[in-house]
């Protein structure tokens, strides 16, 4: 087996659920690697779900148990992504000074 640094990386996908203004933190609802990750992405694209690529964050979130809140160390990154998604969907006003 080749050393880990020489193996091609498998894609990782993580799906989150969050209710804007809700009392709970975002929850991990699906994770997968390889063909499972590709299926998660395929379903997201087919349903118009916004997708954001962040390999480091996906790696962290893929270790979270399903239906668990995201860990504190991922909060800032997830908040930025959710802000992007909600703005893209017109559910939040554009940032002031945004270009």
SVG drawing of the C-alpha trace seen along z (x, -y; Angstrom):
<svg xmlns="http://www.w3.org/2000/svg" viewBox="-36 -50 41 52">
<polyline fill="none" stroke="black" stroke-width="0.4" points="0.0,0.0 1.5,-3.4 2.3,-5.9 -0.6,-8.0 0.9,-11.2 1.0,-9.4 -2.5,-8.0 -5.1,-10.1 -7.4,-11.8 -11.0,-10.6 -13.6,-13.4 -15.4,-14.1 -18.9,-15.6 -20.8,-16.7 -24.4,-17.9 -25.5,-20.3 -29.0,-21.3 -29.7,-24.6 -32.8,-26.7 -32.0,-30.4 -32.6,-32.1 -33.3,-28.7 -32.2,-27.8 -29.8,-25.0 -26.4,-25.0 -26.1,-23.5 -26.3,-19.7 -24.4,-17.2 -27.1,-15.2 -24.9,-13.3 -21.2,-12.5 -19.5,-10.4 -16.2,-9.7 -15.6,-8.5 -18.7,-7.4 -20.9,-8.3 -19.5,-11.8 -20.2,-12.0 -23.8,-10.9 -24.3,-13.5 -23.0,-16.2 -25.1,-14.8 -28.3,-15.1 -27.3,-18.6 -26.8,-19.8 -30.0,-18.1 -32.0,-19.9 -30.5,-23.3 -28.6,-23.1 -25.7,-25.5 -22.3,-23.7 -19.1,-25.2 -15.8,-23.5 -13.5,-23.5 -11.5,-20.3 -10.2,-21.1 -13.6,-21.8 -15.1,-18.8 -12.5,-16.6 -13.3,-18.0 -17.1,-17.7 -16.9,-14.2 -15.7,-13.0 -18.9,-14.4 -21.6,-11.8 -24.7,-12.1 -27.5,-14.3 -24.9,-16.0 -24.3,-19.7 -21.1,-20.9 -18.0,-21.2 -17.0,-24.6 -13.8,-24.7 -15.8,-24.6 -18.3,-27.3 -16.7,-30.3 -16.1,-28.5 -19.6,-27.1 -21.1,-30.5 -19.2,-32.1 -20.5,-29.4 -24.1,-29.6 -23.9,-33.4 -22.8,-32.9 -25.6,-30.4 -28.3,-32.5 -27.2,-35.6 -27.0,-33.6 -30.6,-32.5 -31.8,-36.0 -32.6,-35.2 -30.1,-37.8 -29.3,-41.3 -26.0,-41.8 -23.1,-42.7 -22.5,-46.4 -19.5,-47.4 -19.7,-44.1 -18.2,-44.1"/>
</svg>
